[in-house]
């Protein structure tokens, strides 16, 4: 029989669970489009301009990592504001149009965010 090899423990993160989440490096990557959470007033105006009900728009989960590109989102999330039902404006570079803008409706994530 061979002697047992000693097990090594991995160090646990020293981050406290109550500390606000920091943006992950991939969020700052140049390929991640800019996300901007709109205010309730802006959301109503955009929906009126588009002439479509919010349930017809594509959805985005409230805990989507792309939302971390918007500092206002991070502050609202840390303040426990309810962002469900608001719109996100996503800006992407476009070779033909210069900039493509898409809108997504924030829906609750399974974690209750």
C-alpha positions as CSV (number, residue, x, y, z in Angstrom):
1,X,0.0,0.0,0.0
2,X,1.3,3.5,-0.8
3,X,1.4,6.2,1.8
4,X,-1.4,8.8,1.6
5,X,-0.4,12.1,0.0
6,X,-1.1,15.1,2.1
7,X,-4.0,17.2,0.9
8,X,-3.5,20.9,0.4
9,X,-6.3,23.3,1.0
10,X,-6.9,26.1,-1.4
11,X,-7.2,29.5,0.1
12,X,-10.7,30.9,0.2
13,X,-11.3,34.3,-1.1
14,X,-10.8,37.0,1.6
15,X,-13.6,39.0,0.0
16,X,-16.5,39.7,2.4
17,X,-20.0,38.7,1.1
18,X,-21.4,42.1,1.8
19,X,-18.8,44.0,-0.2
20,X,-20.1,45.5,-3.5
21,X,-19.2,43.5,-6.5
22,X,-16.3,44.8,-8.6
23,X,-16.6,44.9,-12.4
24,X,-15.1,41.8,-13.9
25,X,-12.2,42.3,-16.4
26,X,-14.2,41.0,-19.4
27,X,-16.8,43.7,-18.9
28,X,-14.2,46.3,-19.8
29,X,-13.2,44.4,-22.9
30,X,-13.4,46.4,-26.2
31,X,-15.8,43.8,-27.7
32,X,-18.4,44.2,-24.9
33,X,-20.9,46.8,-26.1
34,X,-21.9,49.7,-23.9
35,X,-25.0,49.1,-21.9
36,X,-27.0,52.0,-20.4
37,X,-29.9,51.5,-18.1
38,X,-32.6,54.1,-18.9
39,X,-34.5,56.0,-16.2
40,X,-38.3,55.4,-15.9
41,X,-39.0,58.6,-17.8
42,X,-36.6,57.7,-20.6
43,X,-38.1,54.2,-20.7
44,X,-41.6,55.5,-21.2
45,X,-40.4,58.0,-23.9
46,X,-38.5,55.3,-25.9
47,X,-41.5,52.9,-25.7
48,X,-43.7,55.7,-27.0
49,X,-41.3,56.5,-29.8
50,X,-41.0,52.8,-30.8
51,X,-44.8,52.3,-30.6
52,X,-44.5,48.9,-29.1
53,X,-45.5,47.3,-25.8
54,X,-42.5,46.4,-23.6
55,X,-43.4,42.7,-23.6
56,X,-42.6,42.6,-27.3
57,X,-39.0,43.7,-26.8
58,X,-36.0,41.3,-26.3
59,X,-35.3,40.6,-22.7
60,X,-32.2,40.9,-20.5
61,X,-31.8,39.4,-17.0
62,X,-31.3,41.8,-14.2
63,X,-28.0,40.1,-13.3
64,X,-26.6,40.1,-16.8
65,X,-22.8,40.8,-16.6
66,X,-23.1,43.3,-19.5
67,X,-25.1,45.6,-17.3
68,X,-22.0,46.1,-15.2
69,X,-20.6,48.4,-17.9
70,X,-23.1,51.1,-16.7
71,X,-22.0,52.7,-13.4
72,X,-25.6,53.9,-12.8
73,X,-26.7,50.3,-12.9
74,X,-24.0,49.2,-10.4
75,X,-25.0,52.0,-8.0
76,X,-28.7,51.2,-8.4
77,X,-28.1,47.5,-7.8
78,X,-26.0,48.2,-4.7
79,X,-28.8,50.4,-3.4
80,X,-31.2,47.5,-4.0
81,X,-33.3,49.5,-6.5
82,X,-35.8,47.5,-8.5
83,X,-34.8,47.8,-12.2
84,X,-37.3,45.3,-13.5
85,X,-39.4,46.8,-16.3
86,X,-36.8,49.4,-17.3
87,X,-35.0,49.5,-20.7
88,X,-31.3,49.0,-21.4
89,X,-29.9,50.8,-24.4
90,X,-27.0,48.8,-26.0
91,X,-24.7,50.6,-28.3
92,X,-22.5,48.7,-30.7
93,X,-20.1,49.9,-33.4
94,X,-21.4,49.4,-36.9
95,X,-19.5,49.6,-40.1
96,X,-22.5,50.8,-42.1
97,X,-24.4,52.9,-39.6
98,X,-21.5,54.0,-37.4
99,X,-23.4,52.9,-34.3
100,X,-26.2,50.3,-33.8
101,X,-28.6,50.8,-31.0
102,X,-30.7,48.0,-29.5
103,X,-33.1,48.0,-26.6
104,X,-33.7,45.2,-24.0
105,X,-36.3,45.0,-21.3
106,X,-34.9,44.1,-17.8
107,X,-36.6,41.1,-16.4
108,X,-36.0,39.5,-12.9
109,X,-33.3,36.9,-12.7
110,X,-33.8,33.5,-11.0
111,X,-31.8,34.8,-8.1
112,X,-34.4,37.5,-7.5
113,X,-32.3,40.5,-8.7
